[in-house]
Amino acid sequence: METAAKPLKVTFNGPANHWTDALPIGNGRLGAMVWGGVASETLQLNDDTLWTGTPGNYTNPNAPDALLEVRKLVDNGKYAEATEAAIKLTGNLAEVYQLLGDIKLEFDASHLTYAEETYHRELDLDTATVRVKYSVGDVEFTREHFASNPDQVIVTKISGSKPGCLSFSVSLDSKLDHHSYINDKNLVIMEGSCPGERLPPARDANGKSKGIKFSAVLDLQISDGRGVIHVLDDKLRVEGSDWAILLLVASSSFDGPFMKPLDSKRNPTAESISALKRIRDLSYSDLYAHHLDDYQNLFHRLSLQLAKRSISVGSLEKHASAETDLYLEGCKAYTVSTAERVKSFQTDEDPSLVELLFQYGRYLLISCSRPGTQVANLQGLWNNELHPKWDGAPHLNINLEMNYWPSLPCNLSECQEPLFDFISSLSINGRKTAEVNYEASGWVVHHKSDIWAKTSADQGNVDWALWPMGGAWLCTHLWDHYTYTLDKDFLEVKAYPLLEGCACFLLDWLIEGRGRYLETNPSTSPEHDFVVPDGKSASVSYSSTMDMAIIKEVFSAVVSASEVLGRKEDYLVERVHKALLRLYPTKIAGDGSIMEWAQDFEDPDVHHRHLSHLYGLFPGHTITVEKTQDLCKAAEASLYKRGEDGPGWSTTWKTALWARLYNSNNAYRMVKKLIKLVDPDFERPFEGGLYGNLFAAHPPFQIDANFGFIAAVSEMLIQSTIEDLYLLPALPRDKWTDGCVKGLRARGGVTVSICWKDGNLHEVGLWSKDQNSLKMLHYGGTVVTANILSGIVYTFNSQLKCVKKYSV
């Protein structure tokens, strides 16, 4: 007999003690962390447009001379000296992501004596709703919180089980420069500004802040006929109501990365009040229905169910019609918090927790990256500090890209749109940086950016700051989007012009090098040093393995895109073709691992967190089991050499790399490595793990591992090219013995659903909405050709024989 699956909920049995115990909600632009306090509650707020600074100058006219000096030192083998000289090529610091503020709720003194055993706090992933429940005497209090994308509002409903039992005060506060006031007896308005520079707020001669201005407006509604609202300075006080609804809207003066805040014509308060007027007459039920329709249209596209012992998996049709028709694992009492489940995973290896973490990652991406918003930054959307670690800024040497790895395979392609808008802005500033700093055409971006589309090298150590491959790596996402969607208009209008500009820079950046190869000089392997023969430490040399791998991906994308668009005779494409043949090949070191640099330098930190030299294996495609077995063997040696320890994002990258090698055991070992509980009071950097709310830890919190995890699990279940589809290539059969996944996306415009039983393929369904597709299906040594016509669902059995098809 099948038993209902565990609900997709992150749960707590008490209020948050740390920020990483709070529960996140977001609509892409606005976010909140719900602490769930009883007598005193905080909703910590974020707006993704609130940053320090103003548009910057990302050029350095002295850079060309410094570049010549560094290149000469590299040519002469003086790598330590080149590293020292390369500091002249670094630039100014990136700006800093800020917070918006807090909604503060203060309840009457009776709440101090609530019954602790009645407390429950949860984030329901199915509805993107946070709920808090507890009892005071014989009254049960309930709070619901959600962030609506269609109505651009954060909504809170507070109610009690007895008439007239609800009394509390509400106010807005912020760590930023601000002031709050009451308007119309039920509006709390907070106005403020971000610092105009990284340090204390800059002001012009008239005393106006040069930074981004913001406004948050909170509307308070209470039950009709019962209850009263009092104004207390900058607070509102509710007495004797049945329920209350809080609507929080916010806006800023940010008007794009090229507009100075002082020149912006936007009025944040007027915009916020206007937004509030548009929704003020909507009922709570209307707002919630809009929210669910929007959110579930995205979230319900994909379901995953796993079990580690034999069960009845049913059929794909049954799986498609029911969300919880598959028994996952022995039922536990749901009084067990999610943190306790994480803590026990090392012994029970509960596969339903893997499901929860997988869908939590999809929830976070939906909540922090929507069309028209900013890109998901280092913390996605959520931040409670004026000086977040690493500025909360997008880092382009792994972190930003990892944020968007799952958007295509996990059926959330719309969530990728902010990335493409960001790349477009970067290409504008990056063209100036390329021209002035490097006397090159095209456009360039380095390792770190911000809301102002910073493209120059950051200020700091050369081993991370001097890395002009950021734009190139981002461009691979443009081609990936086409391979998944086959959207020719997107390729022609959006992607190809950006790819062309990137390729132009790379062609100019490459110089004649040793052995008639084209090389990059200077070149680093992100954040990693090497030891030169005389014992000195250095990071600058030439043609790092990652440089070459990324350039190969970009050039291959340009060639393939030109064929789709009928432009393969273009002069640029001819140049790219020729350059591809002259790039340094990936080399194997004396110890059998992939060489990280063009020379087999001594590595002072073999367990380094970055896997940059394995880019060609994942997310790249130049190292494959089918075509480069020698390099796959060397990649395996590299992974063993690197070891299993590292921050969360490194752990999930290793998971994906092992999956590409079809090594299910080691891929699963890394899954297990990630799912360990981090205590915020005793966290240690670079050790990875998960916080109680399932935020991934570096530590501290970085959201990239949440996204890297779901991308890696997707790779364990399916891998694809435009022509090929590999089924269950790295399934840990003894851990996830039975299971079903419905709604994964594969390259070639195909949606994939798979059920397996006793560790073996049971059934697979394929569907293409808009495109006819010819796919080579691979499973267990069997290869068949499937002609997939658009609008028809095809079902294949365990022998890959088509047993059913029907139109949709």
LOTI-90731 format. One line per field, with one value per residue (C-alpha): x, y, z. Coordinates in steps of 0.02 Angstrom, whole numbers, padded with zeros to 5 digits, always signed. Example, Ala and Ser with C-alpha at 12.3 -4.5 7.8 and 13.67 -1.06 7.14 Angstrom:
<pts>
east +00615, +00684 .
north -00225, -00053 .
up +00390, +00357 .
</pts>
This chain:
<pts>
east +00000, +00067, +00082, +00070, +00234, +00310, +00251, +00377, +00397, +00542, +00489, +00540, +00471, +00522, +00561, +00725, +00878, +00989, +00958, +00990, +00844, +00725, +00622, +00642, +00503, +00526, +00444, +00606, +00627, +00567, +00612, +00587, +00657, +00523, +00592, +00431, +00452, +00300, +00292, +00408, +00418, +00534, +00515, +00684, +00662, +00762, +00744, +00863, +00899, +00973, +01161, +01294, +01374, +01339, +01389, +01577, +01721, +01787, +01936, +02119, +02223, +02383, +02335, +02409, +02584, +02562, +02499, +02656, +02764, +02670, +02674, +02861, +02892, +02784, +02875, +03038, +02973, +02972, +02802, +02822, +02877, +02734, +02613, +02680, +02675, +02498, +02428, +02438, +02300, +02177, +02046, +01924, +01818, +01645, +01495, +01398, +01225, +01118, +00961, +00793, +00742, +00622, +00438, +00430, +00279, +00254, +00115, +00037, +00118, +00011, +00111, +00262, +00173, +00129, +00127, +00292, +00229, +00098, +00224, +00248, +00335, +00347, +00388, +00270, +00361, +00202, +00120, +00272, +00194, +00269, +00152, +00175, +00055, +00054, -00069, -00088, -00209, -00358, -00324, -00230, -00139, -00094, +00015, +00034, +00165, +00193, +00277, +00172, +00256, +00101, +00047, +00225, +00183, +00234, +00076, +00052, -00110, -00122, -00275, -00334, -00461, -00572, -00658, -00567, -00413, -00284, -00184, -00012, +00092, +00182, +00324, +00459, +00644, +00809, +00996, +01010, +00988, +00798, +00646, +00472, +00303, +00117, -00001, -00192, -00198, -00158, -00002, +00175, +00297, +00486, +00599, +00787, +00942, +01091, +01269, +01336, +01498, +01559, +01608, +01492, +01355, +01417, +01314, +01322, +01339, +01152, +01154, +01067, +01128, +01211, +01154, +00998, +00841, +00707, +00535, +00434, +00249, +00152, -00038, -00132, -00308, -00410, -00575, -00734, -00834, -00713, -00548, -00470, -00307, -00212, -00069, +00081, +00218, +00290, +00194, +00020, -00067, -00207, -00326, -00459, -00465, -00511, -00377, -00256, -00179, -00015, +00031, +00212, +00263, +00430, +00520, +00686, +00759, +00871, +00842, +00969, +01158, +01199, +01089, +01157, +01034, +01036, +00980, +00841, +00665, +00589, +00495, +00502, +00363, +00244, +00278, +00249, +00085, +00029, +00072, -00027, -00180, -00183, -00205, -00288, -00463, -00412, -00460, -00333, -00406, -00382, -00202, -00166, -00249, -00144, +00012, -00027, -00071, +00093, +00206, +00133, +00140, +00329, +00349, +00231, +00323, +00440, +00416, +00542, +00512, +00644, +00649, +00788, +00689, +00573, +00401, +00265, +00318, +00158, +00164, +00212, +00030, -00012, +00140, +00088, -00085, -00040, +00090, +00109, +00071, +00241, +00294, +00463, +00525, +00457, +00350, +00419, +00317, +00312, +00357, +00536, +00610, +00701, +00862, +00845, +00818, +00977, +01069, +01013, +01047, +01222, +01144, +00970, +01008, +00824, +00795, +00643, +00761, +00855, +00688, +00653, +00824, +00803, +00634, +00693, +00826, +00694, +00589, +00735, +00770, +00587, +00589, +00746, +00758, +00612, +00597, +00636, +00730, +00915, +01020, +01026, +01177, +01293, +01148, +01013, +00903, +00915, +01037, +01030, +01194, +01263, +01429, +01385, +01526, +01611, +01492, +01348, +01405, +01393, +01557, +01587, +01724, +01595, +01460, +01347, +01355, +01313, +01161, +01090, +01149, +00980, +00867, +00862, +00866, +00748, +00617, +00633, +00700, +00607, +00707, +00863, +00805, +00887, +01054, +01035, +00987, +01141, +01254, +01186, +01230, +01401, +01435, +01411, +01531, +01642, +01671, +01749, +01856, +01917, +01960, +02049, +02129, +02177, +02167, +02051, +01886, +01731, +01690, +01765, +01714, +01820, +01780, +01664, +01526, +01382, +01218, +01314, +01381, +01561, +01676, +01853, +01962, +01921, +02043, +02136, +02243, +02289, +02247, +02062, +02049, +02142, +02030, +01958, +01858, +01699, +01605, +01658, +01592, +01428, +01411, +01406, +01236, +01171, +01212, +01148, +00981, +00967, +01015, +00877, +00742, +00791, +00727, +00802, +00737, +00825, +00985, +00980, +00921, +00992, +01126, +01227, +01271, +01336, +01432, +01508, +01568, +01640, +01729, +01802, +01882, +01948, +02025, +02116, +02163, +02245, +02425, +02555, +02635, +02747, +02742, +02634, +02489, +02381, +02393, +02319, +02445, +02426, +02324, +02268, +02172, +02041, +02099, +02239, +02427, +02571, +02753, +02885, +03048, +03142, +03015, +02921, +02732, +02645, +02475, +02508, +02571, +02498, +02356, +02281, +02177, +02018, +02056, +02075, +01921, +01808, +01874, +01844, +01664, +01633, +01715, +01620, +01459, +01495, +01528, +01372, +01264, +01328, +01273, +01098, +01086, +01166, +01317, +01459, +01541, +01561, +01740, +01727, +01673, +01820, +01939, +01858, +01874, +02060, +02091, +02002, +02133, +02275, +02217, +02319, +02253, +02208, +02362, +02389, +02515, +02648, +02538, +02397, +02285, +02230, +02361, +02290, +02417, +02509, +02661, +02659, +02691, +02697, +02528, +02544, +02361, +02306, +02140, +02097, +01911, +01905, +01891, +01935, +02043, +01895, +01782, +01792, +01705, +01570, +01491, +01589, +01578, +01755, +01791, +01666, +01662, +01615, +01753, +01899, +01921, +02103, +02052, +01907, +02030, +02139, +01988, +01948, +02125, +02106, +01947, +02029, +02178, +02067, +01978, +01801, +01816, +01768, +01631, +01456, +01474, +01633, +01542, +01401, +01522, +01610, +01442, +01409, +01585, +01568, +01398, +01475, +01598, +01447, +01517, +01358, +01444, +01556, +01419, +01311, +01455, +01460, +01271, +01291, +01440, +01331, +01187, +01263, +01200, +01299, +01284, +01293, +01377, +01520, +01534, +01704, +01744, +01764, +01679, +01512, +01349, +01172, +01094, +00933, +00829, +00921, +01022, +01189, +01345, +01517, +01511, +01442, +01284, +01306, +01158, +01259, +01269, +01079, +01072, +01225, +01146, +00989, +01091, +01203, +01057, +00983, +01147, +01136, +00965, +00984, +01121, +01098, +01163, +01051, +01056, +01081, +00988, +01074, +00952, +00999, +01186, +01238, +01092, +01146, +01043, +01067, +01020, +00877, +00819, +00649, +00593, +00511, +00557, +00435, +00470, +00658, +00714, +00844, +00936, +00843, +00682, +00625, +00538, +00585, +00498, +00577, +00522, +00641, +00619, +00747, +00881, +00835, +00740, +00554, +00478, +00526, +00415, +00470, +00376, +00419, +00300, +00358, +00496, +00514, +00668, +00774, +00851, +00973, +00918, +01056, +01030, +01134, +01226, +01066, +01051, +00893, +00838, +00676, +00586, +00493, +00356, +00294, +00135, +00146, +00193, +00296, +00315, +00460, +00484, +00641, +00708, +00681, +00540, +00400, +00244, +00125, +00101, -00038, -00068, -00081 .
north +00000, +00171, +00305, +00492, +00579, +00702, +00877, +00997, +01105, +01181, +01176, +01241, +01211, +01382, +01561, +01598, +01625, +01670, +01749, +01580, +01510, +01636, +01583, +01672, +01735, +01837, +01894, +01918, +02102, +02111, +01985, +01955, +01842, +01789, +01761, +01700, +01786, +01778, +01932, +02025, +01983, +02043, +02031, +02083, +02161, +02173, +02265, +02201, +02376, +02443, +02457, +02581, +02691, +02770, +02726, +02710, +02732, +02559, +02610, +02639, +02730, +02668, +02486, +02458, +02500, +02390, +02250, +02258, +02249, +02098, +02007, +02032, +01963, +01811, +01782, +01783, +01657, +01783, +01733, +01798, +01967, +01966, +01933, +02081, +02195, +02139, +02235, +02387, +02305, +02296, +02432, +02500, +02403, +02345, +02421, +02337, +02259, +02337, +02295, +02383, +02372, +02284, +02266, +02261, +02188, +02202, +02100, +02121, +02050, +01893, +01827, +01810, +01662, +01568, +01378, +01326, +01153, +01232, +01331, +01285, +01383, +01324, +01373, +01279, +01261, +01210, +01377, +01488, +01535, +01552, +01509, +01535, +01460, +01461, +01470, +01592, +01518, +01454, +01568, +01506, +01641, +01618, +01721, +01695, +01780, +01778, +01887, +01911, +01937, +01987, +02116, +02164, +02160, +02069, +02014, +01965, +01908, +01893, +01817, +01741, +01604, +01714, +01877, +02035, +01944, +02028, +02178, +02233, +02379, +02390, +02501, +02510, +02529, +02519, +02520, +02640, +02827, +02847, +02924, +02853, +02935, +02895, +02947, +02925, +02842, +02671, +02695, +02684, +02765, +02745, +02849, +02838, +02822, +02709, +02772, +02854, +02759, +02607, +02711, +02830, +02911, +03038, +03197, +03336, +03521, +03538, +03400, +03274, +03095, +03042, +02864, +02769, +02830, +02711, +02708, +02572, +02593, +02479, +02476, +02410, +02338, +02263, +02170, +02267, +02320, +02256, +02334, +02506, +02579, +02709, +02819, +02820, +02932, +02828, +02670, +02604, +02514, +02388, +02351, +02215, +02158, +01986, +01995, +02113, +02118, +02206, +02254, +02307, +02389, +02470, +02561, +02647, +02782, +02656, +02683, +02568, +02549, +02702, +02829, +02926, +02919, +03109, +03120, +02992, +03059, +02916, +02959, +02804, +02859, +02910, +02745, +02645, +02731, +02708, +02522, +02510, +02595, +02466, +02323, +02406, +02351, +02170, +02049, +01938, +01791, +01883, +01926, +01748, +01675, +01788, +01735, +01549, +01556, +01642, +01541, +01369, +01393, +01386, +01273, +01134, +01105, +00982, +00851, +00732, +00582, +00465, +00307, +00195, +00035, -00052, +00025, +00036, +00174, +00168, +00247, +00413, +00455, +00422, +00519, +00664, +00674, +00666, +00759, +00633, +00463, +00389, +00327, +00398, +00337, +00281, +00419, +00521, +00630, +00802, +00879, +00843, +01006, +01018, +01057, +00892, +00802, +00879, +00829, +00648, +00633, +00565, +00411, +00392, +00464, +00505, +00529, +00638, +00768, +00767, +00802, +00944, +01022, +01003, +01088, +01219, +01270, +01290, +01391, +01507, +01538, +01579, +01694, +01793, +01800, +01849, +01943, +02126, +02100, +02109, +01952, +01834, +01897, +01805, +01789, +01782, +01922, +01906, +02008, +02081, +02176, +02343, +02256, +02079, +01956, +01984, +02132, +02015, +02052, +01941, +01845, +01787, +01658, +01527, +01596, +01695, +01560, +01424, +01526, +01497, +01319, +01245, +01369, +01269, +01085, +01121, +01201, +01382, +01465, +01629, +01648, +01665, +01826, +01943, +01861, +01906, +02085, +02095, +02028, +02162, +02298, +02223, +02222, +02411, +02453, +02307, +02379, +02534, +02428, +02321, +02472, +02577, +02447, +02317, +02409, +02271, +02265, +02181, +02180, +02109, +02079, +02023, +01920, +02034, +02155, +02250, +02336, +02468, +02333, +02352, +02271, +02318, +02211, +02230, +02297, +02162, +02008, +01972, +01787, +01829, +02009, +01989, +01870, +01939, +01782, +01830, +01892, +01742, +01619, +01713, +01703, +01513, +01532, +01620, +01471, +01350, +01440, +01411, +01228, +01197, +01304, +01307, +01485, +01553, +01730, +01735, +01672, +01800, +01954, +01932, +01799, +01812, +01997, +01970, +01814, +01910, +02049, +01925, +01829, +01991, +02027, +01851, +01854, +02016, +01953, +01798, +01827, +01727, +01611, +01461, +01321, +01421, +01413, +01563, +01602, +01713, +01819, +01865, +01718, +01655, +01504, +01585, +01618, +01489, +01511, +01401, +01384, +01431, +01332, +01453, +01424, +01589, +01597, +01665, +01667, +01749, +01647, +01608, +01502, +01426, +01272, +01364, +01508, +01387, +01286, +01439, +01511, +01344, +01344, +01522, +01494, +01331, +01421, +01557, +01428, +01327, +01483, +01546, +01383, +01399, +01581, +01553, +01660, +01535, +01631, +01787, +01848, +01840, +01658, +01617, +01696, +01599, +01436, +01464, +01517, +01362, +01252, +01347, +01346, +01254, +01078, +01016, +00930, +00787, +00812, +00691, +00627, +00587, +00735, +00879, +01016, +01178, +01290, +01278, +01215, +01080, +01198, +01139, +01161, +01224, +01185, +01024, +01031, +01204, +01242, +01292, +01160, +01282, +01163, +01043, +01172, +01073, +00926, +01030, +01148, +01137, +01000, +00976, +00829, +00686, +00502, +00463, +00560, +00596, +00448, +00492, +00665, +00590, +00476, +00628, +00726, +00583, +00590, +00778, +00756, +00628, +00745, +00893, +00790, +00804, +00951, +01128, +01260, +01221, +01281, +01178, +01024, +01042, +01075, +00912, +00825, +00881, +00835, +00658, +00646, +00692, +00549, +00433, +00397, +00382, +00329, +00481, +00598, +00536, +00551, +00737, +00751, +00676, +00791, +00944, +00887, +00919, +01045, +01205, +01288, +01478, +01500, +01383, +01390, +01373, +01447, +01333, +01182, +01190, +01117, +01183, +01300, +01258, +01347, +01249, +01399, +01332, +01377, +01428, +01471, +01604, +01593, +01591, +01543, +01469, +01296, +01289, +01311, +01205, +01062, +01052, +01068, +00925, +00812, +00847, +00790, +00629, +00594, +00653, +00726, +00790, +00868, +00934, +00759, +00644, +00604, +00500, +00424, +00396, +00415, +00434, +00365, +00301, +00143, +00081, +00252, +00303, +00130, +00185, +00353, +00467, +00636, +00729, +00888, +00897, +00986, +00921, +01005, +00999, +01070, +00908, +00885, +00722, +00615, +00456, +00322, +00188, +00034, -00073, +00043, +00013, +00114, +00076, +00205, +00366, +00499, +00629, +00781, +00931, +01078, +01175, +01078, +00915, +00829, +00679, +00609, +00468, +00388, +00308, +00189, +00044, +00018, +00025, +00164, +00198, +00339, +00427, +00545, +00664, +00765, +00922, +00909, +00721, +00632, +00474, +00337, +00214, +00057, -00006, -00072, +00101, +00037, +00161, +00085, +00233, +00404, +00531, +00712, +00852 .
up +00000, -00048, +00084, +00057, +00021, +00142, +00101, +00027, +00181, +00276, +00458, +00629, +00802, +00868, +00816, +00727, +00834, +00685, +00517, +00436, +00537, +00460, +00308, +00140, +00027, -00131, -00292, -00389, -00342, -00162, -00028, +00156, +00291, +00414, +00589, +00667, +00835, +00951, +01062, +00941, +00756, +00617, +00430, +00364, +00191, +00031, -00134, -00268, -00334, -00171, -00189, -00140, -00270, -00437, -00617, -00626, -00747, -00787, -00891, -00853, -00985, -00902, -00922, -01097, -01037, -00883, -00997, -01103, -00947, -00878, -01044, -01061, -00887, -00925, -01090, -00994, -00868, -00725, -00658, -00481, -00547, -00673, -00532, -00436, -00589, -00634, -00486, -00602, -00707, -00564, -00537, -00410, -00288, -00338, -00249, -00109, -00103, +00034, +00130, +00131, +00313, +00432, +00467, +00656, +00746, +00934, +01013, +01185, +01341, +01342, +01196, +01310, +01391, +01230, +01238, +01161, +01115, +01000, +00898, +00715, +00577, +00398, +00220, +00104, -00062, -00152, -00116, -00082, +00085, +00258, +00402, +00589, +00718, +00907, +01050, +01193, +01317, +01218, +01069, +00916, +00818, +00636, +00520, +00332, +00225, +00037, -00094, -00250, -00417, -00518, -00388, -00333, -00147, +00011, +00100, +00282, +00362, +00551, +00635, +00797, +00831, +00942, +00896, +00946, +01010, +00899, +00964, +00903, +00840, +00674, +00613, +00480, +00517, +00423, +00453, +00306, +00318, +00328, +00410, +00438, +00457, +00458, +00319, +00304, +00476, +00405, +00300, +00366, +00245, +00256, +00144, +00134, +00028, +00000, +00021, -00136, -00112, -00018, +00134, +00230, +00125, -00001, -00017, -00145, -00105, -00075, +00053, -00058, -00054, -00215, -00188, -00237, -00149, -00089, -00014, +00071, +00105, +00222, +00214, +00367, +00351, +00494, +00512, +00475, +00625, +00756, +00806, +00797, +00730, +00833, +00772, +00890, +00819, +00676, +00725, +00701, +00845, +00819, +00963, +00973, +00792, +00722, +00589, +00503, +00330, +00294, +00116, +00090, -00073, -00111, -00249, -00282, -00393, -00483, -00669, -00749, -00732, -00836, -00747, -00598, -00453, -00440, -00622, -00602, -00626, -00527, -00367, -00256, -00137, -00275, -00365, -00207, -00167, -00347, -00338, -00177, -00253, -00392, -00269, -00120, -00169, -00199, -00063, +00023, -00073, -00238, -00198, -00144, -00300, -00413, -00319, -00332, -00517, -00556, -00442, -00472, -00660, -00636, -00486, -00542, -00705, -00621, -00486, -00409, -00299, -00232, -00126, -00067, -00066, -00188, -00206, -00335, -00454, -00556, -00727, -00801, -00832, -00650, -00594, -00704, -00626, -00442, -00342, -00202, -00278, -00240, -00069, -00028, +00139, +00307, +00380, +00522, +00635, +00559, +00725, +00673, +00610, +00445, +00539, +00632, +00468, +00398, +00557, +00541, +00355, +00382, +00460, +00384, +00208, +00190, +00002, +00034, +00107, -00060, -00145, -00025, -00053, -00241, -00246, -00121, -00246, -00381, -00258, -00221, -00405, -00440, -00288, -00330, -00520, -00630, -00795, -00762, -00598, -00560, -00574, -00427, -00331, -00211, -00087, -00219, -00152, +00036, +00141, +00317, +00322, +00261, +00229, +00171, +00143, -00025, -00049, -00095, -00273, -00427, -00445, -00622, -00594, -00540, -00426, -00544, -00676, -00549, -00497, -00670, -00706, -00658, -00749, -00911, -00856, -00711, -00823, -00766, -00922, -00888, -00728, -00837, -00920, -00792, -00833, -01017, -00974, -00863, -01001, -01118, -00993, -00963, -01150, -01157, -01016, -01065, -01238, -01159, -01043, -01187, -01295, -01164, -01051, -01180, -01346, -01405, -01496, -01429, -01243, -01085, -00904, -00758, -00605, -00506, -00548, -00469, -00512, -00611, -00729, -00675, -00804, -00752, -00639, -00456, -00328, -00233, -00255, -00434, -00418, -00415, -00478, -00644, -00740, -00903, -00942, -00847, -00999, -01101, -00971, -00963, -01152, -01145, -01059, -01215, -01325, -01193, -01194, -01380, -01369, -01242, -01322, -01508, -01506, -01667, -01638, -01469, -01551, -01691, -01597, -01421, -01413, -01573, -01563, -01387, -01440, -01585, -01470, -01348, -01487, -01555, -01388, -01369, -01543, -01499, -01325, -01396, -01450, -01544, -01420, -01398, -01526, -01647, -01523, -01484, -01300, -01166, -01072, -00932, -00873, -00703, -00639, -00527, -00349, -00358, -00349, -00406, -00357, -00485, -00498, -00386, -00247, -00261, -00263, -00417, -00500, -00669, -00816, -00986, -01059, -00904, -00940, -00893, -01012, -01155, -01109, -01099, -01262, -01349, -01287, -01347, -01516, -01541, -01497, -01625, -01760, -01719, -01707, -01873, -01954, -01882, -01940, -02110, -02070, -02075, -02218, -02112, -02092, -01902, -01910, -02023, -01898, -01756, -01856, -01882, -01702, -01634, -01717, -01633, -01452, -01321, -01297, -01123, -01055, -00932, -00792, -00737, -00596, -00718, -00675, -00786, -00790, -00719, -00804, -00970, -00875, -00744, -00599, -00420, -00336, -00156, -00118, -00203, -00109, -00175, -00182, -00366, -00502, -00640, -00741, -00754, -00837, -01000, -00915, -00830, -00868, -01031, -01161, -01226, -01109, -01129, -01087, -01267, -01355, -01235, -01121, -01082, -01022, -00922, -00834, -00797, -00736, -00618, -00552, -00529, -00427, -00313, -00296, -00250, -00118, -00052, +00068, +00021, +00028, -00029, -00207, -00229, -00164, -00289, -00433, -00387, -00387, -00565, -00620, -00552, -00636, -00805, -00777, -00745, -00572, -00470, -00309, -00298, -00358, -00216, -00092, -00132, -00112, +00060, +00094, +00067, +00178, +00348, +00475, +00506, +00675, +00645, +00815, +00770, +00581, +00498, +00327, +00176, +00258, +00166, +00230, +00256, +00382, +00471, +00338, +00201, +00142, +00081, +00176, +00116, +00264, +00274, +00169, -00019, -00126, -00270, -00191, -00176, -00365, -00403, -00306, -00413, -00573, -00515, -00468, -00640, -00717, -00617, -00693, -00873, -00983, -01160, -01317, -01456, -01533, -01383, -01223, -01087, -00962, -00778, -00816, -00633, -00534, -00361, -00377, -00199, -00126, -00240, -00288, -00352, -00412, -00537, -00608, -00718, -00815, -00835, -00993, -01114, -01255, -01419, -01346, -01263, -01095, -01008, -00877, -00809, -00687, -00624, -00517, -00425, -00492, -00674, -00803, -00799, -00915, -01001, -01078, -01206, -01267, -01373, -01374, -01527, -01614, -01707, -01638, -01683, -01525, -01493, -01330, -01226, -01080, -01016, -01181, -01284, -01412, -01511, -01625, -01580, -01697, -01582, -01667, -01581, -01481, -01454, -01294, -01322, -01191, -01201, -01097, -01012, -01178, -01255, -01364, -01396, -01319, -01321, -01398, -01390, -01437, -01311 .
</pts>
